[in-house]
């Protein structure tokens, strides 16, 4: 059973941590990696109703500070991200 959905009020600062598979050191520092991560975070911010405040990338994980613009849209996105069914984009 999954975790219950969390309520994040609009304008709330949230911290997100992501790790690599098996915590392997896969994120080697390079300009190409920075450009890829910038693009991924920009797309995620657009689609998930958040503003990325700052982020730091280490060899096996990353931390993101973000502001929730719309708490309902963020909750729906988190819920749909955990399903395996395709979802519609607005």
N, C-alpha and C positions, 0 to 999 in steps of 0.2 A: 504494500500500500504506500502511495506517495505521501509527501508532506502536505499539510493543509495550506491553502493559498494564504499569503501574507497580505495584509493591507498596508499599502504605502501611500500616505497622503500626498496630494499634489504639492510640488515644491520641496519635497523631502529629499535630503541628500542620502544616497544609498551607496554602499561599498559592495562591489562584485569581485569575486576571486574565481579565476579559471585556472585549472592545471592541465598539463599535457597528459597524454596517455601514459599510464604507469609512471608518471612523474619523471619521464626521461628528459634529458637536456636537449630538447629539439629546437629551441628558439635561439639560434645563433645570431649575435648582433650583426646587422648589415643594413645598408640603405634600403635594399629591396624589402626586407622584413618590416622596416618602419613604414614604407609606402603601403604594403599590404595591410598592416594592422590599422593604419590611418583610414584606409578605404573601408575596411570591415566595420570599424567603429562608427564612421560617418553613416554608412548604410543602416547599421543597427539603430543608431540614434534617430534616423528618419523614420524607420519602420516601427520602433518600439516606444515612441512618445517619451524619450529621455534626452537630456542634454548632457553630453560627456564633459565633465569639468576637467578631469585630469586622468592620466593612466601611467602605469609603470610596467615594463615588460622585463622579466628575468628569464633565465635559461629554461626553467621548467614550469613557470606560472606567470600570471599577470593579475594586476589589481586595477580596477576601474572605479573612479568616483563619478557618480552621475546624479542629476536632478530629475525627478519624475515630473513631467509636464502634465500628464493626465493619468490619474491613478487607475481609472477604470480601463483605459486602453492598455496600460502596462499589465494589469491583472489578466486581461484577456489574452495578451500576447504570451505571457508566461504560461498560462494554462494551455494554449494551443501549441506552444513549443514542446510540451511534454507528450503530445499525441503523435501517432504515426500517420494520421490521415492528412492529406493535402488540405491547405487552407487558402481562402481567397484573400487577395490583397486589395485594399481600397485604392 
